[in-house]
Amino acid sequence: MTSTFAGGIAGAITDYYRSHGQSSFGDALFNGAIGAAIVFLLYGIINLLRSVWLEHSTDAKGTTTQGVGGALVVLAIIAAFGLGVKLAYVDARSAIVLSAPADAGQTKELTECKGNLATLTKPEAPDSLRRRTTRLVSDLSIFWSKRPAPTQQPVSNPTTDEERRRNADLDRYWREAKAAYVRQDFSDRILGIVREYKNKGVPIGFLETGAEQPDRLIGAVPYGGFALDNCDRYANEVCQLRELAFHVDAYDIRIDSSKF
């Protein structure tokens, strides 16, 4: 048993040094403990068969000292198993660190790469330009979807009470719609976002001019509507607003399509 235990420890040490430190001593000790256990198991099985023959072939009996020594060896083997399991568990939970000789000429480049990586992998701000743009487009779409435009057109020269009542209803609809539009501060929001894109060099078309008109309700049916399902054929002003969001990245940096 002593030889088996010593052989397991020796095997662990040999495995560790032959790997030149690439494998942990815990793994080597665990492997050595497994090897010792297998040898001890085979030794035990053989002696179960051999002990019967020894009992009948001799009258010699084991002494107390031999029994105590055997017990100590067994405890040592159990301790080796426990230590091996513990070291293997620690190794499994520890972070793997790879070390290599550093090139002094590339230290600065490595530092710059780490800085660029940290910049490009930081989360997008909740109030980034493109998020504010898509949120504005969503708010405009919801606003006008809750106010279906009248199907009737005003009569330029009403002559009957019905025509005058129709014109009065249309006037009331647009007065209420404009008041709600102003309360939502859509004109200033649109103008502010459009000018941010303009300052970044992103083409904005006539969006700034349209937003500057006090009576222009962007998204209303008379001004192109707010539908986003046909922007490839008919780009209303809401479609143009949404298009701007594709010209900046998550960090408000302009995307230059000419580089792709």
C-alpha positions, 0 to 999 in steps of 0.5 A: 500500500505504501508503494502504491501511494508513493507511486501515485505521488511520484506519477503526479510529480512526473506528469506535472514537470513533463508538461513544463507547467502547462498543466496544473499540479492539481490535475497531475495529482488527481491523475496520480491518485486515480492511478494509485487507486486502480493499482490499490484496487487490483492489489486488494482484489488479488489479496482477497483471493490470496488471503484465504491461502495464506490463512491456511498455509501459515500460523503467523498472525499480524501484530498490532503495529502492522495493523496501525501502519496499514490503517495510516496508509489507508488514511493517507490514500484517502487524504490523497484522493481528497486533496486531488479532488479539491485541487481539481475543483479549484483548477476548474473554477479558476480563470485560465491565464495565458502568458507569452513573452511581450513584444515591446514594439507592439505594446502601444498597438495592443493598448490602442486595440484594447481602447478601441475594443472598449469603445466599440463594445460599450452599450448604446445610450438610451438617448442616442440619436438613432434611438431618439429618431425611431422613437419620434417616428413611432410617436408620430405614427401612433399620434396620427393613427389615433386620429383618422383623417376625414374622408370628405373634402372641404367645399370651397364655396358652400351654399347649403347648410350641409356644406357649411356644417361639413366645413365646420366639422373639418375646421374643428378636426384640424384645429384639435389635431394641431393643438394636440400636435403642438402639445406633443412638441412635434415641430421642435422635436423634429427640427432638433433631430433633423439639425443634429443630422445636418451638423453631422453631414447627413443629407436631410433633404427638405425636412428642415424647411418643412419642420420650420413651417408653423402650420405644417403637420408632419405625418398628416394625410394632407402632408404625405401621411405617416404610413411606413409600409410603402417607403420604397415607392413613396417616401413621405416625411415620416419615412425620410425621418426614419431613413436618417436613423440608418446614417449613424451608428450606436454612438452617434457617429456618421456612417459613411456609405461610400466606404462600403 
